Amino acid sequence: MQERTSARVGRAVKRRFAVFAPILVGATLRNRLFSALGAIAGISLTGLVCGAFLGDSPWIPLIVAPIGASAVLLFAVPSSPLAQPWPIIGGNTLSAMVGIAVAHFIDVPVLAIGAGVSLAIVVMSLTRCLHPPGGAAALTAVLGGKVVVGWGVLFPLLPVGINSCLLVGVGLIFHKIMNHSYPHRPAPQVENVHHTHDLPSQLRGGVNRQDIAVVLERRDESFDIDPDDLEGLIGDVVLQALARNGGDPKCQDIMSRDVISVGQRMSCETARSLLLHHNIRTLPVTDYNDRLVGVVGLRNIISAVGPVEDHMVPAVIAAPDSPAFDIVPRFAGGTTHGVVITEKNGKIVGLVSQTDLLATISCLIGLKTPVIGQTPPHSHMVAAEN
């Protein structure tokens, strides 16, 4: 009773103070406090270094105001594409250059401020360094008064460019100490090692980059997240939902569809070449009507000659709508490395390997995919499967 009361009170407090909840997804109080600490270090050291080199003349600003906005992005949302080193340095510097040029050619202040910001957006977009504080840098250059006039064409480099470089330098050190990924690098893309058109096993059951591209094009909006990060997040959410709802994928959800097969009259030499080139261990054998008649592996034809039909073994098959985990016992004997997925007429529609099942299981239980290029111990038993 007391626990239910406490829960109701907690929900009521959250609703009352919902306006103060973090806007950014994944934001926590701890992260915000560390962001504030990073901003203190970044802004203070930038001003200190600039002051030491530039002196204390009232006509030489230690730091320009847009750097404060850059610090918010750099330390609060370091994974944002708008907060990476090139957007900060290039966005601020190029925008300040645009502002100087606009102030020189346009004498009407109202027109100058609009043209400065709009042209800065165009320049930053074309040079792939879109950075919101860049608009403020352009505006500062247009309305900067005596300070900007005194520095002239050097203003974008000193102090704007120097400020930006120093801030990024502090950010690199700070995020290294905090063990953050900066510059942000999305998770590496998993590759298909079998030289087929299928997605890798880890990506087969969820959302892929093409799905994301179609939806983004349909919405016709810009979002402040890297597409690779978005793909990874959506994929993890799909798997989490699948696990929450019982985790019962079908064979057709995880199977390879671009199946490498061989005709029953083909030579064993051809079959060996296919097995080795595509790094697979199960090669379905088909008849003249492209119906499954058996399978071969390297152990069957390692030194054999003649047609493969003389050396093939019966295939282990399943239907496309069969629960994927129901075929796990088929692999228990150690001699089966792939279950061929067929229609009722014997036509091959896919193949589920040990690798496909392990990838699905590991995703559902929350295991991380190994980094590409690193082979975990004993993985030689499954790494060569289709």
C-alpha positions in Angstrom: 0.0 0.0 0.0 2.8 2.4 1.0 4.7 1.6 -2.3 1.6 2.3 -4.4 1.1 5.6 -2.6 4.8 6.6 -3.1 4.5 5.7 -6.8 1.4 7.9 -7.2 3.1 10.7 -5.5 6.1 10.3 -7.7 4.0 10.4 -10.9 2.2 13.5 -9.6 5.5 15.3 -8.9 6.7 14.4 -12.4 3.5 15.8 -14.0 3.7 19.0 -12.0 7.3 19.7 -12.9 7.2 18.1 -16.4 8.1 21.5 -17.9 11.5 21.2 -16.3 12.2 17.8 -17.8 15.2 17.6 -20.2 14.2 18.3 -23.8 16.9 16.2 -25.3 16.4 12.4 -25.4 18.8 10.6 -23.0 19.6 13.8 -21.1 20.3 13.3 -17.4 21.1 15.6 -14.5 24.6 14.1 -14.2 25.3 14.7 -17.9 24.1 18.3 -17.6 26.3 19.0 -14.6 29.3 17.7 -16.4 28.4 19.7 -19.5 28.4 22.8 -17.2 31.8 21.9 -15.9 33.1 21.5 -19.5 31.6 24.9 -20.5 33.4 26.5 -17.5 36.7 25.0 -18.7 36.2 25.7 -22.4 35.1 29.3 -22.2 37.5 30.3 -19.4 40.6 28.8 -21.1 39.6 30.2 -24.4 39.3 33.7 -23.0 42.5 33.2 -20.9 44.6 32.1 -23.9 43.3 34.8 -26.2 43.9 37.4 -23.5 47.5 36.3 -23.1 48.2 36.6 -26.8 46.1 39.6 -27.7 46.5 41.8 -24.7 43.9 43.7 -22.8 43.1 46.4 -25.3 39.4 47.4 -25.2 39.4 47.2 -29.0 40.4 43.5 -28.9 37.7 41.2 -27.6 39.0 38.2 -25.7 36.1 36.1 -26.9 33.0 36.7 -29.1 29.5 35.9 -27.9 28.6 33.1 -30.4 31.4 31.0 -28.8 29.1 30.7 -25.8 26.4 29.1 -28.0 29.0 26.8 -29.5 30.0 25.7 -26.0 26.4 24.7 -25.3 26.4 22.3 -28.3 30.0 21.1 -27.8 29.6 20.1 -24.1 25.8 19.4 -23.8 25.2 17.5 -27.1 28.6 16.3 -28.4 27.0 13.6 -30.5 25.1 16.2 -32.6 26.3 16.6 -36.2 26.1 20.4 -35.6 28.6 20.1 -32.7 31.5 18.4 -34.4 34.9 20.2 -34.9 34.5 21.3 -38.5 31.0 22.7 -38.0 32.2 24.7 -35.0 35.4 26.0 -36.6 34.2 26.3 -40.1 30.7 27.4 -39.3 31.8 30.3 -37.0 34.7 31.4 -39.2 33.0 31.3 -42.6 29.9 33.0 -41.2 32.0 35.8 -39.8 33.5 36.2 -43.2 30.1 36.4 -44.8 29.1 39.0 -42.2 32.2 41.2 -43.0 31.4 41.0 -46.7 27.7 41.9 -46.3 28.6 44.8 -44.0 31.0 46.1 -46.7 28.5 45.9 -49.6 25.2 46.7 -47.9 24.8 50.0 -46.0 21.1 49.5 -44.9 21.3 47.8 -41.4 17.9 46.0 -41.7 18.9 44.5 -45.1 22.4 43.7 -43.9 21.4 41.7 -40.9 18.9 39.6 -42.9 21.3 39.0 -45.8 24.2 38.2 -43.4 22.4 35.4 -41.6 20.7 34.0 -44.7 23.9 33.9 -46.7 25.7 32.3 -43.7 23.2 29.5 -43.8 23.8 28.9 -47.5 27.6 29.0 -47.1 27.6 26.7 -44.1 25.3 24.2 -45.9 27.4 24.1 -49.0 30.6 23.6 -47.0 29.0 20.9 -44.7 29.6 22.9 -41.5 26.1 24.0 -40.5 26.4 25.4 -37.0 23.6 27.5 -35.4 26.0 29.9 -33.6 27.4 30.7 -37.0 24.3 32.8 -37.6 25.2 34.8 -34.5 28.8 35.1 -35.8 27.5 36.6 -39.0 25.2 39.0 -37.1 28.1 40.0 -34.9 30.3 40.8 -37.9 27.5 42.9 -39.4 26.7 44.9 -36.2 30.0 44.7 -34.5 30.8 48.4 -34.6 34.2 49.7 -33.8 35.7 46.4 -32.8 34.9 44.7 -36.1 35.7 47.8 -38.1 39.1 48.0 -36.4 40.0 44.4 -37.2 38.4 44.4 -40.7 39.0 41.3 -42.7 41.0 39.8 -39.9 38.0 39.6 -37.6 36.8 36.1 -38.9 40.2 34.7 -38.1 41.1 36.7 -35.0 39.3 36.4 -32.6 36.4 34.2 -34.2 38.6 31.5 -35.7 41.1 31.4 -32.8 38.2 31.2 -30.3 36.6 28.3 -32.2 39.9 26.4 -32.5 40.7 26.8 -28.8 37.2 25.8 -27.7 37.3 22.6 -29.9 40.8 21.8 -28.4 39.4 22.1 -24.9 36.4 20.0 -25.9 38.6 17.2 -27.3 40.6 17.0 -24.1 37.4 17.2 -21.9 35.5 14.5 -23.7 38.6 12.3 -23.8 38.8 12.6 -20.0 35.1 11.9 -19.7 35.4 8.9 -22.0 33.0 10.3 -24.5 33.1 9.7 -28.2 34.2 13.1 -29.7 34.5 13.7 -32.5 31.4 11.5 -32.5 31.7 8.3 -34.5 28.6 6.2 -35.1 28.8 2.5 -34.6 30.6 0.8 -37.5 28.4 -0.6 -40.2 28.2 -4.4 -40.2 29.4 -5.9 -43.5 28.2 -8.9 -45.5 31.2 -11.2 -45.7 29.4 -13.6 -48.1 29.5 -11.4 -51.3 25.7 -11.6 -51.6 22.9 -8.9 -51.7 21.5 -9.8 -48.3 21.9 -7.5 -45.3 24.2 -8.9 -42.6 22.5 -11.2 -40.1 22.5 -8.5 -37.4 20.5 -6.1 -39.5 18.1 -8.5 -41.3 15.2 -8.5 -38.9 14.9 -4.8 -38.3 15.0 -1.4 -39.9 17.7 -0.6 -42.5 19.2 2.6 -44.0 16.9 2.4 -47.1 13.8 2.4 -44.8 15.1 5.5 -43.0 15.9 7.3 -46.2 12.4 6.7 -47.6 10.8 8.0 -44.4 13.0 11.0 -44.2 12.3 11.9 -47.8 8.6 11.5 -47.2 8.7 13.8 -44.1 10.9 16.4 -45.9 12.4 17.7 -42.6 15.9 17.9 -41.1 16.7 16.2 -37.9 19.7 16.8 -35.7 21.0 13.2 -35.6 23.5 11.2 -37.7 21.7 8.6 -40.0 24.0 5.9 -38.7 23.0 6.7 -35.1 19.3 6.8 -36.1 19.6 3.4 -37.7 21.2 1.9 -34.7 18.7 3.4 -32.3 15.7 2.3 -34.3 17.2 -1.2 -34.7 17.7 -1.5 -30.9 14.2 -0.3 -30.2 12.7 -2.8 -32.6 14.6 -5.7 -31.0 13.7 -4.4 -27.5 10.0 -4.4 -28.5 10.4 -7.9 -30.0 11.9 -9.1 -26.7 9.3 -7.5 -24.6 6.5 -9.1 -26.7 7.9 -12.6 -26.4 10.7 -12.5 -29.0 9.3 -14.9 -31.6 10.7 -14.1 -35.0 9.9 -16.2 -38.0 12.5 -17.8 -40.3 11.5 -15.4 -43.1 12.5 -12.5 -40.7 16.1 -13.6 -40.3 16.9 -15.8 -43.3 19.4 -15.0 -46.1 17.4 -14.5 -49.3 20.2 -14.2 -51.9 20.9 -17.9 -51.5 24.0 -19.4 -53.4 23.0 -22.8 -54.9 24.4 -25.2 -57.4 22.8 -27.5 -60.0 22.9 -31.2 -59.4 24.9 -31.8 -62.5 27.5 -29.2 -61.7 31.0 -30.4 -60.9 32.4 -30.7 -57.4 35.1 -28.3 -58.4 32.5 -25.6 -59.1 30.8 -26.3 -55.8 34.0 -26.0 -53.9 34.8 -22.7 -55.6 31.4 -21.3 -54.6 31.7 -22.5 -51.0 35.2 -20.9 -50.6 34.4 -17.7 -52.5 31.2 -16.9 -50.5 32.7 -18.1 -47.2 29.7 -20.4 -46.6 29.3 -24.0 -45.3 26.0 -25.1 -46.8 25.4 -25.1 -50.5 21.8 -26.2 -51.6 21.6 -28.4 -54.7 18.7 -27.9 -57.2 17.3 -29.9 -60.0 16.4 -28.8 -63.5 13.3 -27.1 -62.2 15.2 -25.2 -59.5 13.7 -27.3 -56.7 15.8 -28.4 -53.7 17.1 -31.9 -53.9 19.9 -31.8 -51.3 22.9 -29.9 -49.9 26.7 -30.2 -50.0 29.4 -28.8 -47.8 33.2 -28.9 -48.0 33.3 -32.1 -45.9 31.2 -33.8 -48.7 33.3 -32.7 -51.7 36.7 -31.7 -50.3 38.5 -34.1 -52.7 35.6 -35.4 -54.7 35.2 -35.4 -58.5 32.2 -35.7 -60.7 28.8 -34.1 -60.4 27.6 -32.9 -56.9 24.5 -35.1 -57.0 26.8 -38.1 -56.3 28.0 -36.5 -53.0 25.0 -34.5 -51.8 23.2 -35.3 -48.5 19.5 -34.7 -47.6 18.7 -31.1 -46.7 17.2 -29.9 -43.5 14.3 -27.7 -44.4 11.7 -25.4 -42.8 8.8 -23.2 -43.9 9.1 -19.4 -44.1 6.6 -18.9 -41.4 8.1 -21.4 -39.0 9.3 -19.9 -35.7 13.0 -19.3 -36.0 13.9 -20.7 -32.6 12.1 -23.9 -33.4 14.9 -24.9 -35.7 17.6 -24.5 -33.1 17.6 -28.2 -32.3 18.4 -28.9 -35.9 21.9 -27.6 -35.3 22.5 -29.5 -32.1 24.1 -32.5 -33.8 27.0 -30.5 -35.2 26.6 -31.8 -38.8 23.9 -29.3 -39.9 25.1 -25.7 -40.6 22.2 -24.4 -42.5 18.4 -24.9 -42.7 17.0 -24.3 -46.2 13.8 -22.4 -46.2 11.5 -23.7 -49.0 7.9 -23.2 -50.3 5.6 -26.2 -50.5 6.7 -26.9 -54.1 10.3 -27.2 -53.1 11.4 -23.8 -54.4 14.2 -22.2 -52.3 13.3 -18.9 -50.7 16.0 -18.5 -48.1 18.5 -20.1 -45.8 19.0 -19.8 -42.0 22.5 -20.5 -40.7 23.9 -20.8 -37.3 25.3 -17.3 -37.7 21.8 -15.9 -38.4 20.4 -17.5 -35.3 23.2 -16.4 -33.1 23.0 -12.9 -34.3 19.2 -12.8 -33.6 19.7 -14.3 -30.1 22.5 -12.0 -29.2 20.5 -9.0 -30.2 17.5 -10.1 -28.2 19.5 -10.7 -25.0 21.3 -7.4 -25.4 24.8 -8.6 -26.4 26.9 -6.1 -28.4 27.9 -7.0 -31.9 31.7 -7.5 -32.1 33.7 -4.7 -33.8 34.3 -5.3 -37.4 37.7 -6.9 -37.9 37.9 -8.4 -34.5 37.2 -12.1 -34.3 36.1 -13.4 -30.9 37.6 -16.6 -29.5 36.3 -19.9 -31.1 34.3 -17.9 -33.7 35.9 -20.0 -36.5 33.1 -22.5 -35.9 30.4 -20.1 -37.2 32.3 -17.3 -39.0 32.3 -19.1 -42.3 28.6 -19.8 -42.5 26.0 -18.3 -44.8 
